[in-house]
Amino acid sequence: MFLDLFVSAYQAVCFGVYKIPKVKRRDYLSLDRKKLAHLNWVQKFNCLYCDYANGILAYASEVAGRTEWYWCPIKHPSHAKRAHGHYDQFIEYSDGEAFAKKHRQQRQACRACESDCGGL
């Protein structure tokens, strides 16, 4: 729950200041498996935990991805494992010329993003 509170507070302040569209937390939380009639209360509790934990991690990943997209849209020299959806649009690691030209465009694209914009 600390991660949830921290990410939400960070996003509320920083995304507001830099005019980055906020990630909708509710789009990442789906606490619906607890409603399944064929699960006992222990299974429902475990499903609730998994739903919340995985949803918050996905939400935090999207917030971190948009932060990276806005501030440092540069690919790593070796491909990042499980990169977020924005990563493929990042500038190549050693291409300083492209960074100088495209960084402002990357920020504008980030600001224009209203939902999951990983597949631009």
N, CA, C and O atoms as CSV, one atom per row, in Angstrom:
chain,resi,resn,atom,element,x,y,z
A,1,MET,N,N,0.814,-1.185,0.000
A,1,MET,CA,C,0.000,0.000,0.000
A,1,MET,C,C,0.866,1.261,0.000
A,1,MET,O,O,0.438,2.313,-0.473
A,2,PHE,N,N,2.089,1.149,0.533
A,2,PHE,CA,C,2.994,2.293,0.511
A,2,PHE,C,C,3.328,2.678,-0.925
A,2,PHE,O,O,3.343,3.860,-1.266
A,3,LEU,N,N,3.595,1.678,-1.771
A,3,LEU,CA,C,3.894,1.953,-3.182
A,3,LEU,C,C,2.720,2.664,-3.843
A,3,LEU,O,O,2.911,3.629,-4.583
A,4,ASP,N,N,1.527,2.199,-3.581
A,4,ASP,CA,C,0.314,2.796,-4.129
A,4,ASP,C,C,0.219,4.272,-3.730
A,4,ASP,O,O,-0.010,5.133,-4.580
A,5,LEU,N,N,0.393,4.557,-2.459
A,5,LEU,CA,C,0.316,5.938,-1.967
A,5,LEU,C,C,1.430,6.803,-2.548
A,5,LEU,O,O,1.187,7.936,-2.963
A,6,PHE,N,N,2.651,6.272,-2.577
A,6,PHE,CA,C,3.784,7.038,-3.093
A,6,PHE,C,C,3.603,7.371,-4.569
A,6,PHE,O,O,3.781,8.521,-4.972
A,7,VAL,N,N,3.251,6.373,-5.378
A,7,VAL,CA,C,3.093,6.590,-6.822
A,7,VAL,C,C,1.960,7.576,-7.085
A,7,VAL,O,O,2.086,8.456,-7.937
A,8,SER,N,N,0.866,7.434,-6.363
A,8,SER,CA,C,-0.265,8.347,-6.549
A,8,SER,C,C,0.104,9.778,-6.167
A,8,SER,O,O,-0.259,10.719,-6.872
A,9,ALA,N,N,0.822,9.950,-5.058
A,9,ALA,CA,C,1.243,11.289,-4.635
A,9,ALA,C,C,2.263,11.871,-5.614
A,9,ALA,O,O,2.175,13.041,-5.986
A,10,TYR,N,N,3.223,11.057,-6.026
A,10,TYR,CA,C,4.234,11.501,-6.991
A,10,TYR,C,C,3.565,11.986,-8.273
A,10,TYR,O,O,3.875,13.060,-8.787
A,11,GLN,N,N,2.651,11.177,-8.773
A,11,GLN,CA,C,1.977,11.520,-10.023
A,11,GLN,C,C,1.144,12.795,-9.868
A,11,GLN,O,O,1.147,13.651,-10.753
A,12,ALA,N,N,0.437,12.919,-8.755
A,12,ALA,CA,C,-0.406,14.094,-8.526
A,12,ALA,C,C,0.417,15.381,-8.561
A,12,ALA,O,O,-0.026,16.388,-9.114
A,13,VAL,N,N,1.597,15.350,-7.982
A,13,VAL,CA,C,2.436,16.543,-7.939
A,13,VAL,C,C,3.204,16.730,-9.245
A,13,VAL,O,O,3.049,17.747,-9.921
A,14,CYS,N,N,4.022,15.760,-9.591
A,14,CYS,CA,C,4.949,15.932,-10.729
A,14,CYS,C,C,4.245,15.983,-12.078
A,14,CYS,O,O,4.577,16.822,-12.915
A,15,PHE,N,N,3.283,15.102,-12.299
A,15,PHE,CA,C,2.598,15.114,-13.589
A,15,PHE,C,C,1.806,16.404,-13.752
A,15,PHE,O,O,1.689,16.931,-14.858
A,16,GLY,N,N,1.263,16.912,-12.652
A,16,GLY,CA,C,0.547,18.183,-12.713
A,16,GLY,C,C,1.462,19.344,-13.074
A,16,GLY,O,O,1.103,20.193,-13.889
A,17,VAL,N,N,2.635,19.380,-12.471
A,17,VAL,CA,C,3.594,20.461,-12.727
A,17,VAL,C,C,4.063,20.451,-14.179
A,17,VAL,O,O,4.160,21.507,-14.805
A,18,TYR,N,N,4.355,19.263,-14.721
A,18,TYR,CA,C,4.908,19.168,-16.077
A,18,TYR,C,C,3.860,18.874,-17.145
A,18,TYR,O,O,4.201,18.614,-18.299
A,19,LYS,N,N,2.598,18.913,-16.766
A,19,LYS,CA,C,1.474,18.731,-17.689
A,19,LYS,C,C,1.527,17.396,-18.436
A,19,LYS,O,O,1.223,17.316,-19.626
A,20,ILE,N,N,1.918,16.357,-17.707
A,20,ILE,CA,C,1.896,14.999,-18.241
A,20,ILE,C,C,0.537,14.411,-17.859
A,20,ILE,O,O,0.171,14.447,-16.685
A,21,PRO,N,N,-0.216,13.875,-18.815
A,21,PRO,CA,C,-1.518,13.298,-18.465
A,21,PRO,C,C,-1.374,12.194,-17.411
A,21,PRO,O,O,-0.496,11.336,-17.496
A,22,LYS,N,N,-2.245,12.246,-16.438
A,22,LYS,CA,C,-2.173,11.281,-15.339
A,22,LYS,C,C,-2.654,9.896,-15.778
A,22,LYS,O,O,-3.556,9.759,-16.604
A,23,VAL,N,N,-2.027,8.890,-15.203
A,23,VAL,CA,C,-2.416,7.502,-15.421
A,23,VAL,C,C,-3.637,7.242,-14.548
A,23,VAL,O,O,-3.635,7.572,-13.363
A,24,LYS,N,N,-4.659,6.664,-15.117
A,24,LYS,CA,C,-5.875,6.367,-14.355
A,24,LYS,C,C,-5.673,5.062,-13.584
A,24,LYS,O,O,-5.630,3.980,-14.170
A,25,ARG,N,N,-5.552,5.183,-12.287
A,25,ARG,CA,C,-5.315,4.036,-11.405
A,25,ARG,C,C,-6.383,2.970,-11.579
A,25,ARG,O,O,-6.084,1.776,-11.567
A,26,ARG,N,N,-7.605,3.394,-11.738
A,26,ARG,CA,C,-8.717,2.443,-11.865
A,26,ARG,C,C,-8.599,1.569,-13.112
A,26,ARG,O,O,-9.156,0.472,-13.157
A,27,ASP,N,N,-7.875,2.051,-14.126
A,27,ASP,CA,C,-7.677,1.247,-15.333
A,27,ASP,C,C,-6.758,0.060,-15.091
A,27,ASP,O,O,-6.717,-0.865,-15.902
A,28,TYR,N,N,-6.022,0.074,-13.990
A,28,TYR,CA,C,-5.054,-0.983,-13.698
A,28,TYR,C,C,-5.496,-1.903,-12.571
A,28,TYR,O,O,-4.893,-2.956,-12.361
A,29,LEU,N,N,-6.528,-1.525,-11.852
A,29,LEU,CA,C,-7.020,-2.357,-10.751
A,29,LEU,C,C,-8.321,-3.035,-11.149
A,29,LEU,O,O,-9.302,-2.381,-11.502
A,30,SER,N,N,-8.307,-4.332,-11.083
A,30,SER,CA,C,-9.508,-5.108,-11.365
A,30,SER,C,C,-9.672,-6.110,-10.230
A,30,SER,O,O,-9.067,-7.182,-10.232
A,31,LEU,N,N,-10.491,-5.744,-9.273
A,31,LEU,CA,C,-10.673,-6.572,-8.082
A,31,LEU,C,C,-11.945,-7.404,-8.211
A,31,LEU,O,O,-12.818,-7.357,-7.345
A,32,ASP,N,N,-12.041,-8.152,-9.282
A,32,ASP,CA,C,-13.290,-8.838,-9.588
A,32,ASP,C,C,-13.305,-10.326,-9.262
A,32,ASP,O,O,-14.387,-10.903,-9.154
A,33,ARG,N,N,-12.167,-10.966,-9.104
A,33,ARG,CA,C,-12.166,-12.413,-8.887
A,33,ARG,C,C,-12.707,-12.803,-7.516
A,33,ARG,O,O,-13.072,-13.960,-7.307
A,34,LYS,N,N,-12.765,-11.870,-6.592
A,34,LYS,CA,C,-13.330,-12.170,-5.268
A,34,LYS,C,C,-14.830,-12.457,-5.344
A,34,LYS,O,O,-15.414,-12.973,-4.391
A,35,LYS,N,N,-15.448,-12.125,-6.467
A,35,LYS,CA,C,-16.887,-12.334,-6.641
A,35,LYS,C,C,-17.235,-13.739,-7.129
A,35,LYS,O,O,-18.411,-14.095,-7.195
A,36,LEU,N,N,-16.239,-14.528,-7.466
A,36,LEU,CA,C,-16.499,-15.858,-8.012
A,36,LEU,C,C,-17.085,-16.778,-6.941
A,36,LEU,O,O,-16.500,-16.960,-5.873
A,37,ALA,N,N,-18.225,-17.340,-7.239
A,37,ALA,CA,C,-18.940,-18.179,-6.279
A,37,ALA,C,C,-18.223,-19.497,-6.003
A,37,ALA,O,O,-18.406,-20.081,-4.934
A,38,HIS,N,N,-17.427,-19.968,-6.928
A,38,HIS,CA,C,-16.780,-21.267,-6.744
A,38,HIS,C,C,-15.482,-21.193,-5.929
A,38,HIS,O,O,-14.791,-22.202,-5.790
A,39,LEU,N,N,-15.144,-20.029,-5.396
A,39,LEU,CA,C,-13.969,-19.895,-4.542
A,39,LEU,C,C,-14.389,-19.801,-3.081
A,39,LEU,O,O,-15.402,-19.181,-2.757
A,40,ASN,N,N,-13.601,-20.424,-2.198
A,40,ASN,CA,C,-13.874,-20.264,-0.770
A,40,ASN,C,C,-13.264,-18.942,-0.298
A,40,ASN,O,O,-12.618,-18.250,-1.085
A,41,TRP,N,N,-13.457,-18.584,0.962
A,41,TRP,CA,C,-13.020,-17.269,1.430
A,41,TRP,C,C,-11.505,-17.098,1.395
A,41,TRP,O,O,-11.018,-15.992,1.160
A,42,VAL,N,N,-10.749,-18.175,1.624
A,42,VAL,CA,C,-9.289,-18.093,1.564
A,42,VAL,C,C,-8.845,-17.829,0.128
A,42,VAL,O,O,-7.980,-16.987,-0.115
A,43,GLN,N,N,-9.432,-18.542,-0.808
A,43,GLN,CA,C,-9.097,-18.338,-2.220
A,43,GLN,C,C,-9.486,-16.927,-2.673
A,43,GLN,O,O,-8.744,-16.285,-3.417
A,44,LYS,N,N,-10.638,-16.454,-2.227
A,44,LYS,CA,C,-11.064,-15.093,-2.575
A,44,LYS,C,C,-10.088,-14.051,-2.024
A,44,LYS,O,O,-9.746,-13.085,-2.706
A,45,PHE,N,N,-9.647,-14.259,-0.786
A,45,PHE,CA,C,-8.679,-13.342,-0.187
A,45,PHE,C,C,-7.373,-13.350,-0.981
A,45,PHE,O,O,-6.816,-12.292,-1.276
A,46,ASN,N,N,-6.891,-14.534,-1.324
A,46,ASN,CA,C,-5.659,-14.642,-2.112
A,46,ASN,C,C,-5.817,-13.976,-3.476
A,46,ASN,O,O,-4.906,-13.291,-3.941
A,47,CYS,N,N,-6.961,-14.175,-4.114
A,47,CYS,CA,C,-7.208,-13.531,-5.409
A,47,CYS,C,C,-7.263,-12.010,-5.260
A,47,CYS,O,O,-6.757,-11.282,-6.114
A,48,LEU,N,N,-7.866,-11.541,-4.194
A,48,LEU,CA,C,-7.930,-10.103,-3.941
A,48,LEU,C,C,-6.522,-9.523,-3.796
A,48,LEU,O,O,-6.211,-8.473,-4.358
A,49,TYR,N,N,-5.676,-10.221,-3.034
A,49,TYR,CA,C,-4.291,-9.778,-2.874
A,49,TYR,C,C,-3.582,-9.729,-4.226
A,49,TYR,O,O,-2.936,-8.733,-4.553
A,50,CYS,N,N,-3.699,-10.800,-5.013
A,50,CYS,CA,C,-3.024,-10.856,-6.318
A,50,CYS,C,C,-3.561,-9.786,-7.267
A,50,CYS,O,O,-2.788,-9.137,-7.972
A,51,ASP,N,N,-4.875,-9.601,-7.286
A,51,ASP,CA,C,-5.473,-8.563,-8.135
A,51,ASP,C,C,-4.896,-7.190,-7.783
A,51,ASP,O,O,-4.496,-6.428,-8.664
A,52,TYR,N,N,-4.859,-6.890,-6.488
A,52,TYR,CA,C,-4.369,-5.588,-6.035
A,52,TYR,C,C,-2.875,-5.439,-6.316
A,52,TYR,O,O,-2.447,-4.434,-6.882
A,53,ALA,N,N,-2.088,-6.427,-5.926
A,53,ALA,CA,C,-0.631,-6.337,-6.087
A,53,ALA,C,C,-0.239,-6.199,-7.554
A,53,ALA,O,O,0.564,-5.330,-7.892
A,54,ASN,N,N,-0.777,-7.024,-8.415
A,54,ASN,CA,C,-0.433,-6.947,-9.835
A,54,ASN,C,C,-0.966,-5.671,-10.478
A,54,ASN,O,O,-0.314,-5.099,-11.351
A,55,GLY,N,N,-2.135,-5.227,-10.057
A,55,GLY,CA,C,-2.689,-3.984,-10.583
A,55,GLY,C,C,-1.850,-2.776,-10.201
A,55,GLY,O,O,-1.590,-1.906,-11.032
A,56,ILE,N,N,-1.425,-2.722,-8.941
A,56,ILE,CA,C,-0.608,-1.597,-8.483
A,56,ILE,C,C,0.760,-1.613,-9.154
A,56,ILE,O,O,1.291,-0.557,-9.498
A,57,LEU,N,N,1.334,-2.789,-9.342
A,57,LEU,CA,C,2.626,-2.861,-10.033
A,57,LEU,C,C,2.495,-2.407,-11.485
A,57,LEU,O,O,3.381,-1.723,-11.998
A,58,ALA,N,N,1.409,-2.777,-12.148
A,58,ALA,CA,C,1.189,-2.333,-13.533
A,58,ALA,C,C,0.979,-0.817,-13.583
A,58,ALA,O,O,1.497,-0.142,-14.473
A,59,TYR,N,N,0.225,-0.295,-12.632
A,59,TYR,CA,C,-0.007,1.150,-12.523
A,59,TYR,C,C,1.311,1.889,-12.291
A,59,TYR,O,O,1.594,2.882,-12.962
A,60,ALA,N,N,2.110,1.412,-11.350
A,60,ALA,CA,C,3.401,2.038,-11.058
A,60,ALA,C,C,4.330,1.962,-12.262
A,60,ALA,O,O,5.073,2.905,-12.534
A,61,SER,N,N,4.293,0.858,-12.977
A,61,SER,CA,C,5.123,0.704,-14.173
A,61,SER,C,C,4.739,1.719,-15.241
A,61,SER,O,O,5.610,2.278,-15.908
A,62,GLU,N,N,3.445,1.961,-15.408
A,62,GLU,CA,C,2.998,2.949,-16.397
A,62,GLU,C,C,3.406,4.363,-15.976
A,62,GLU,O,O,3.831,5.157,-16.815
A,63,VAL,N,N,3.280,4.684,-14.691
A,63,VAL,CA,C,3.708,5.999,-14.198
A,63,VAL,C,C,5.215,6.164,-14.412
A,63,VAL,O,O,5.662,7.212,-14.877
A,64,ALA,N,N,5.990,5.149,-14.080
A,64,ALA,CA,C,7.444,5.203,-14.282
A,64,ALA,C,C,7.782,5.303,-15.766
A,64,ALA,O,O,8.696,6.034,-16.148
A,65,GLY,N,N,7.050,4.573,-16.600
A,65,GLY,CA,C,7.286,4.622,-18.040
A,65,GLY,C,C,7.028,5.999,-18.620
A,65,GLY,O,O,7.796,6.479,-19.453
A,66,ARG,N,N,5.951,6.637,-18.185
A,66,ARG,CA,C,5.674,7.996,-18.674
A,66,ARG,C,C,6.704,8.992,-18.157
A,66,ARG,O,O,7.068,9.938,-18.855
A,67,THR,N,N,7.170,8.774,-16.932
A,67,THR,CA,C,8.220,9.636,-16.388
A,67,THR,C,C,9.483,9.510,-17.227
A,67,THR,O,O,10.086,10.516,-17.600
A,68,GLU,N,N,9.881,8.291,-17.522
A,68,GLU,CA,C,11.071,8.066,-18.344
A,68,GLU,C,C,10.872,8.626,-19.746
A,68,GLU,O,O,11.791,9.212,-20.319
A,69,TRP,N,N,9.686,8.448,-20.295
A,69,TRP,CA,C,9.368,8.949,-21.637
A,69,TRP,C,C,9.546,10.465,-21.694
A,69,TRP,O,O,10.081,10.995,-22.667
A,70,TYR,N,N,9.097,11.159,-20.651
A,70,TYR,CA,C,9.179,12.616,-20.618
A,70,TYR,C,C,10.615,13.103,-20.394
A,70,TYR,O,O,11.075,14.006,-21.093
A,71,TRP,N,N,11.319,12.517,-19.435
A,71,TRP,CA,C,12.623,13.027,-19.034
A,71,TRP,C,C,13.807,12.411,-19.765
A,71,TRP,O,O,14.775,13.112,-20.059
A,72,CYS,N,N,13.753,11.148,-20.059
A,72,CYS,CA,C,14.949,10.480,-20.587
A,72,CYS,C,C,14.575,9.387,-21.587
A,72,CYS,O,O,14.804,8.209,-21.315
A,73,PRO,N,N,14.007,9.750,-22.736
A,73,PRO,CA,C,13.562,8.737,-23.702
A,73,PRO,C,C,14.722,8.171,-24.533
A,73,PRO,O,O,14.746,8.297,-25.758
A,74,ILE,N,N,15.668,7.552,-23.847
A,74,ILE,CA,C,16.849,6.978,-24.496
A,74,ILE,C,C,16.881,5.485,-24.187
A,74,ILE,O,O,16.764,5.076,-23.032
A,75,LYS,N,N,17.039,4.687,-25.224
A,75,LYS,CA,C,17.135,3.240,-25.030
A,75,LYS,C,C,18.443,2.897,-24.324
A,75,LYS,O,O,19.429,3.625,-24.439
A,76,HIS,N,N,18.442,1.804,-23.606
A,76,HIS,CA,C,19.657,1.291,-22.969
A,76,HIS,C,C,20.517,0.594,-24.024
A,76,HIS,O,O,19.994,0.155,-25.049
A,77,PRO,N,N,21.839,0.486,-23.787
A,77,PRO,CA,C,22.690,-0.172,-24.789
A,77,PRO,C,C,22.336,-1.646,-24.990
A,77,PRO,O,O,22.483,-2.175,-26.091
A,78,SER,N,N,21.877,-2.302,-23.941
A,78,SER,CA,C,21.362,-3.665,-24.094
A,78,SER,C,C,19.874,-3.602,-23.783
A,78,SER,O,O,19.460,-2.895,-22.864
A,79,HIS,N,N,19.071,-4.336,-24.540
A,79,HIS,CA,C,17.616,-4.216,-24.431
A,79,HIS,C,C,17.140,-4.515,-23.008
A,79,HIS,O,O,17.529,-5.516,-22.407
A,80,ALA,N,N,16.310,-3.648,-22.495
A,80,ALA,CA,C,15.755,-3.812,-21.155
A,80,ALA,C,C,14.756,-4.963,-21.139
A,80,ALA,O,O,13.926,-5.083,-22.041
A,81,LYS,N,N,14.835,-5.793,-20.134
A,81,LYS,CA,C,13.896,-6.899,-19.983
A,81,LYS,C,C,12.549,-6.343,-19.530
A,81,LYS,O,O,12.479,-5.547,-18.593
A,82,ARG,N,N,11.496,-6.765,-20.196
A,82,ARG,CA,C,10.137,-6.312,-19.886
A,82,ARG,C,C,10.009,-4.793,-19.933
A,82,ARG,O,O,9.492,-4.175,-19.002
A,83,ALA,N,N,10.472,-4.214,-20.998
A,83,ALA,CA,C,10.370,-2.762,-21.153
A,83,ALA,C,C,8.901,-2.347,-21.266
A,83,ALA,O,O,8.075,-3.102,-21.777
A,84,HIS,N,N,8.586,-1.160,-20.793
A,84,HIS,CA,C,7.217,-0.642,-20.863
A,84,HIS,C,C,6.845,-0.313,-22.305
A,84,HIS,O,O,7.699,-0.339,-23.191
A,85,GLY,N,N,5.607,-0.014,-22.534
A,85,GLY,CA,C,5.081,0.184,-23.877
A,85,GLY,C,C,5.611,1.392,-24.625
A,85,GLY,O,O,5.458,1.471,-25.844
A,86,HIS,N,N,6.218,2.319,-23.943
A,86,HIS,CA,C,6.737,3.519,-24.598
A,86,HIS,C,C,8.163,3.328,-25.110
A,86,HIS,O,O,8.644,4.105,-25.935
A,87,TYR,N,N,8.822,2.308,-24.622
A,87,TYR,CA,C,10.258,2.118,-24.839
A,87,TYR,C,C,10.650,2.031,-26.311
A,87,TYR,O,O,11.695,2.555,-26.698
A,88,ASP,N,N,9.846,1.390,-27.124
A,88,ASP,CA,C,10.203,1.210,-28.537
A,88,ASP,C,C,10.321,2.532,-29.291
A,88,ASP,O,O,11.006,2.592,-30.312
A,89,GLN,N,N,9.674,3.587,-28.815
A,89,GLN,CA,C,9.758,4.892,-29.465
A,89,GLN,C,C,10.951,5.718,-28.973
A,89,GLN,O,O,11.187,6.822,-29.465
A,90,PHE,N,N,11.690,5.196,-28.019
A,90,PHE,CA,C,12.818,5.943,-27.460
A,90,PHE,C,C,13.946,6.074,-28.477
A,90,PHE,O,O,14.017,5.329,-29.455
A,91,ILE,N,N,14.808,7.021,-28.225
A,91,ILE,CA,C,15.952,7.330,-29.086
A,91,ILE,C,C,17.081,6.343,-28.785
A,91,ILE,O,O,17.275,5.939,-27.639
A,92,GLU,N,N,17.806,5.969,-29.804
A,92,GLU,CA,C,18.907,5.022,-29.629
A,92,GLU,C,C,19.949,5.572,-28.662
A,92,GLU,O,O,20.172,6.781,-28.595
A,93,TYR,N,N,20.568,4.696,-27.933
A,93,TYR,CA,C,21.496,5.020,-26.846
A,93,TYR,C,C,22.605,5.991,-27.250
A,93,TYR,O,O,22.846,6.974,-26.549
A,94,SER,N,N,23.268,5.734,-28.346
A,94,SER,CA,C,24.451,6.523,-28.707
A,94,SER,C,C,24.172,7.600,-29.758
A,94,SER,O,O,25.104,8.162,-30.331
A,95,ASP,N,N,22.903,7.885,-30.010
A,95,ASP,CA,C,22.553,8.840,-31.061
A,95,ASP,C,C,22.276,10.224,-30.470
A,95,ASP,O,O,21.124,10.635,-30.325
A,96,GLY,N,N,23.350,10.929,-30.137
A,96,GLY,CA,C,23.224,12.259,-29.542
A,96,GLY,C,C,22.562,13.261,-30.460
A,96,GLY,O,O,21.847,14.151,-29.999
A,97,GLU,N,N,22.790,13.127,-31.744
A,97,GLU,CA,C,22.183,14.042,-32.718
A,97,GLU,C,C,20.660,13.874,-32.730
A,97,GLU,O,O,19.918,14.857,-32.723
A,98,ALA,N,N,20.211,12.630,-32.748
A,98,ALA,CA,C,18.764,12.370,-32.730
A,98,ALA,C,C,18.151,12.850,-31.419
A,98,ALA,O,O,17.031,13.362,-31.409
A,99,PHE,N,N,18.879,12.689,-30.309
A,99,PHE,CA,C,18.354,13.153,-29.029
A,99,PHE,C,C,18.124,14.658,-29.063
A,99,PHE,O,O,17.078,15.142,-28.630
A,100,ALA,N,N,19.094,15.387,-29.574
A,100,ALA,CA,C,18.961,16.845,-29.657
A,100,ALA,C,C,17.754,17.247,-30.500
A,100,ALA,O,O,17.089,18.239,-30.199
A,101,LYS,N,N,17.472,16.488,-31.543
A,101,LYS,CA,C,16.358,16.803,-32.444
A,101,LYS,C,C,15.013,16.300,-31.928
A,101,LYS,O,O,13.994,16.967,-32.108
A,102,LYS,N,N,15.000,15.142,-31.294
A,102,LYS,CA,C,13.736,14.465,-30.992
A,102,LYS,C,C,13.257,14.580,-29.551
A,102,LYS,O,O,12.112,14.233,-29.263
A,103,HIS,N,N,14.094,15.055,-28.642
A,103,HIS,CA,C,13.687,15.085,-27.239
A,103,HIS,C,C,12.427,15.921,-27.032
A,103,HIS,O,O,11.520,15.505,-26.312
A,104,ARG,N,N,12.365,17.081,-27.651
A,104,ARG,CA,C,11.181,17.940,-27.521
A,104,ARG,C,C,9.944,17.244,-28.094
A,104,ARG,O,O,8.861,17.339,-27.517
A,105,GLN,N,N,10.096,16.543,-29.225
A,105,GLN,CA,C,8.979,15.795,-29.829
A,105,GLN,C,C,8.503,14.693,-28.892
A,105,GLN,O,O,7.303,14.444,-28.779
A,106,GLN,N,N,9.442,14.034,-28.221
A,106,GLN,CA,C,9.080,12.979,-27.274
A,106,GLN,C,C,8.250,13.559,-26.128
A,106,GLN,O,O,7.265,12.955,-25.703
A,107,ARG,N,N,8.645,14.714,-25.638
A,107,ARG,CA,C,7.890,15.347,-24.551
A,107,ARG,C,C,6.484,15.728,-25.007
A,107,ARG,O,O,5.517,15.550,-24.266
A,108,GLN,N,N,6.373,16.248,-26.216
A,108,GLN,CA,C,5.058,16.612,-26.745
A,108,GLN,C,C,4.182,15.374,-26.901
A,108,GLN,O,O,2.991,15.418,-26.595
A,109,ALA,N,N,4.754,14.280,-27.369
A,109,ALA,CA,C,3.996,13.034,-27.510
A,109,ALA,C,C,3.547,12.527,-26.145
A,109,ALA,O,O,2.426,12.040,-25.998
A,110,CYS,N,N,4.413,12.639,-25.158
A,110,CYS,CA,C,4.067,12.216,-23.804
A,110,CYS,C,C,2.917,13.059,-23.258
A,110,CYS,O,O,1.991,12.525,-22.648
A,111,ARG,N,N,2.970,14.344,-23.470
A,111,ARG,CA,C,1.905,15.232,-22.990
A,111,ARG,C,C,0.585,14.987,-23.715
A,111,ARG,O,O,-0.482,15.235,-23.154
A,112,ALA,N,N,0.645,14.507,-24.944
A,112,ALA,CA,C,-0.570,14.251,-25.721
A,112,ALA,C,C,-1.218,12.922,-25.355
A,112,ALA,O,O,-2.361,12.668,-25.732
A,113,CYS,N,N,-0.510,12.085,-24.633
A,113,CYS,CA,C,-0.993,10.750,-24.273
A,113,CYS,C,C,-2.109,10.857,-23.233
A,113,CYS,O,O,-1.911,11.433,-22.163
A,114,GLU,N,N,-3.256,10.312,-23.542
A,114,GLU,CA,C,-4.384,10.367,-22.607
A,114,GLU,C,C,-4.698,9.027,-21.957
A,114,GLU,O,O,-5.350,8.990,-20.913
A,115,SER,N,N,-4.251,7.931,-22.550
A,115,SER,CA,C,-4.474,6.617,-21.947
A,115,SER,C,C,-3.228,5.782,-22.184
A,115,SER,O,O,-2.128,6.333,-22.229
A,116,ASP,N,N,-3.362,4.481,-22.335
A,116,ASP,CA,C,-2.198,3.626,-22.562
A,116,ASP,C,C,-1.644,3.909,-23.944
A,116,ASP,O,O,-2.179,3.416,-24.937
A,117,CYS,N,N,-0.600,4.681,-24.024
A,117,CYS,CA,C,-0.061,5.160,-25.300
A,117,CYS,C,C,1.172,4.396,-25.735
A,117,CYS,O,O,1.972,4.917,-26.512
A,118,GLY,N,N,1.343,3.196,-25.262
A,118,GLY,CA,C,2.518,2.413,-25.606
A,118,GLY,C,C,2.573,2.004,-27.052
A,118,GLY,O,O,3.666,1.772,-27.569
A,119,GLY,N,N,1.453,1.902,-27.730
A,119,GLY,CA,C,1.441,1.456,-29.114
A,119,GLY,C,C,1.337,2.580,-30.117
A,119,GLY,O,O,0.627,2.445,-31.113
A,120,LEU,N,N,2.026,3.691,-29.885
A,120,LEU,CA,C,1.953,4.845,-30.782
A,120,LEU,C,C,2.333,4.512,-32.188
A,120,LEU,O,O,2.318,5.386,-33.055
